[in-house]
Amino acid sequence: MKQFRIKTTIWQFDNCKEFCDTFHIGRNDLIITSEHTFKDYFEELSLEAAVVYFRKYGSGEPNDKMVEAIYADVKNIPYNRVIAIGGGTILDVAKLFALKNVLPVPDLFDKKLELVKDKELILVPTTCGTGSEVTNISILELVSRRTKLGLAVDELFADSAILIPKLLEKLPFPYFATSSIDAFIHAIESFLSPKANPFTEMYSIRAMEMILKGYQIIVKDGEAARIPLLPDFLLASTYAGLAFGNAGTAAVHAMSYPLGAAYHIPHGESNYAIFTGVFKTYQKLLPNGKISQLSRFLSGILECGEDRVYDELEALLNHIIPKKALSRYGVTREQLEEFTVSVMEKQGRLMANNYAELDKDTVYEIYLSLY
């Protein structure tokens, strides 16, 4: 059976000039990024590439309307390479512009359009969260459907992933927090996935260890202590991306999507709002399976008994992002039913990766316990 694959060449550079010189960034390149990232790190390099500032097209999580607006502006620009420099939002959107056919976006995500990659794709993460630089997945909110969906096809793999830790140095702590928690959840969900194997587990375990030990240092020494740890967090994010790109994520992500789409909550935060509810349910449903191995591993890092792992884990993560009840985001009890239906009907790709089977009633009970 197929065990593991990576189709992307991973590069690491000390600074942006090294990257641009090595890749000869210039004419016939389309750069999609944020204005502040470009001005802080690339403007002084006098690149001749076409540049699109992503936030001109909207705020919050990426959606199909943003993609359509960007396409209208770039469709007549000649370019052979797409270079995305940003967080997961920018990387996920930019992947689509390496395809020959982009619109209508809902048809693309329904795989009604011919999937042909006709541009080289170079992805440069500026957060330590999504691992999108090494995955074949693009996640968008489809506005008309009021939920997020993922398109997972080989045509979305980057040709090159570029790791430049210096790009994370100006990342404000709240963005560092939400992105790194997202990476941790990628790692822990992929570890328990039925698609996991020794290769993916190796990346999952190392990512979890690097992130949690980094958090322990930050809790002890303060937010500024993250700066020398940024190379480790960026690497951990990529490790987690390699793990979940092969083994998948599951119910935490599936259940966070309706919440994030309805209230435009940062992806890592919406994942964290759901995380312990799902894993405590797994523990109840199937305590003697692989989750016991995970609990032993985590108890060693957290220095607690295996029965206290998820309480201690939540206590640690609460120092990074204080957890909120769903009601504090404005969620109503009626919406819990709507979210449950959305998960069961639209997130089958992710729910197939659950460690234990979660039926409709159980999903609703998890939402209710977090309400």
Rosetta blueprint (number, residue, H / E / L):
1 M L
2 K L
3 Q L
4 F L
5 R L
6 I L
7 K L
8 T L
9 T E
10 I E
11 W E
12 Q E
13 F L
14 D L
15 N L
16 C H
17 K H
18 E H
19 F H
20 C H
21 D H
22 T H
23 F H
24 H L
25 I L
26 G L
27 R L
28 N L
29 D E
30 L E
31 I E
32 I E
33 T E
34 S L
35 E H
36 H H
37 T H
38 F H
39 K H
40 D H
41 Y H
42 F L
43 E H
44 E H
45 L H
46 S L
47 L L
48 E L
49 A L
50 A E
51 V E
52 V E
53 Y E
54 F H
55 R H
56 K H
57 Y H
58 G L
59 S L
60 G L
61 E L
62 P L
63 N E
64 D H
65 K H
66 M H
67 V H
68 E H
69 A H
70 I H
71 Y H
72 A H
73 D H
74 V H
75 K L
76 N L
77 I L
78 P L
79 Y L
80 N L
81 R E
82 V E
83 I E
84 A E
85 I E
86 G E
87 G L
88 G H
89 T H
90 I H
91 L H
92 D H
93 V H
94 A H
95 K H
96 L H
97 F L
98 A L
99 L E
100 K L
101 N L
102 V L
103 L L
104 P L
105 V H
106 P H
107 D H
108 L H
109 F H
110 D L
111 K L
112 K L
113 L L
114 E L
115 L L
116 V L
117 K E
118 D L
119 K L
120 E E
121 L E
122 I E
123 L E
124 V E
125 P E
126 T L
127 T L
128 C L
129 G L
130 T L
131 G L
132 S H
133 E H
134 V H
135 T L
136 N L
137 I E
138 S E
139 I E
140 L E
141 E E
142 L E
143 V H
144 S H
145 R H
146 R L
147 T E
148 K E
149 L E
150 G E
151 L E
152 A E
153 V L
154 D H
155 E H
156 L H
157 F L
158 A L
159 D L
160 S E
161 A E
162 I E
163 L E
164 I L
165 P H
166 K H
167 L H
168 L H
169 E L
170 K L
171 L L
172 P L
173 F H
174 P H
175 Y H
176 F H
177 A H
178 T H
179 S H
180 S H
181 I H
182 D H
183 A H
184 F H
185 I H
186 H H
187 A H
188 I H
189 E H
190 S H
191 F H
192 L H
193 S L
194 P L
195 K L
196 A L
197 N L
198 P H
199 F H
200 T H
201 E H
202 M H
203 Y H
204 S H
205 I H
206 R H
207 A H
208 M H
209 E H
210 M H
211 I H
212 L H
213 K H
214 G H
215 Y H
216 Q H
217 I H
218 I H
219 V H
220 K H
221 D H
222 G L
223 E H
224 A H
225 A H
226 R H
227 I H
228 P H
229 L H
230 L H
231 P H
232 D H
233 F H
234 L H
235 L H
236 A H
237 S H
238 T H
239 Y H
240 A H
241 G H
242 L H
243 A H
244 F H
245 G H
246 N H
247 A H
248 G L
249 T L
250 A L
251 A H
252 V H
253 H H
254 A H
255 M H
256 S H
257 Y H
258 P H
259 L H
260 G H
261 A H
262 A H
263 Y H
264 H L
265 I L
266 P L
267 H H
268 G H
269 E H
270 S H
271 N H
272 Y H
273 A H
274 I H
275 F H
276 T H
277 G H
278 V H
279 F H
280 K H
281 T H
282 Y H
283 Q H
284 K H
285 L H
286 L L
287 P L
288 N L
289 G L
290 K H
291 I H
292 S H
293 Q H
294 L H
295 S H
296 R H
297 F H
298 L H
299 S H
300 G H
301 I H
302 L H
303 E L
304 C L
305 G L
306 E H
307 D H
308 R H
309 V H
310 Y H
311 D H
312 E H
313 L H
314 E H
315 A H
316 L H
317 L H
318 N H
319 H H
320 I H
321 I L
322 P L
323 K L
324 K L
325 A L
326 L H
327 S H
328 R H
329 Y H
330 G L
331 V L
332 T L
333 R H
334 E H
335 Q H
336 L H
337 E H
338 E H
339 F H
340 T H
341 V H
342 S H
343 V H
344 M H
345 E H
346 K H
347 Q L
348 G H
349 R H
350 L H
351 M H
352 A L
353 N L
354 N L
355 Y L
356 A L
357 E L
358 L L
359 D L
360 K H
361 D H
362 T H
363 V H
364 Y H
365 E H
366 I H
367 Y H
368 L H
369 S H
370 L L
371 Y L
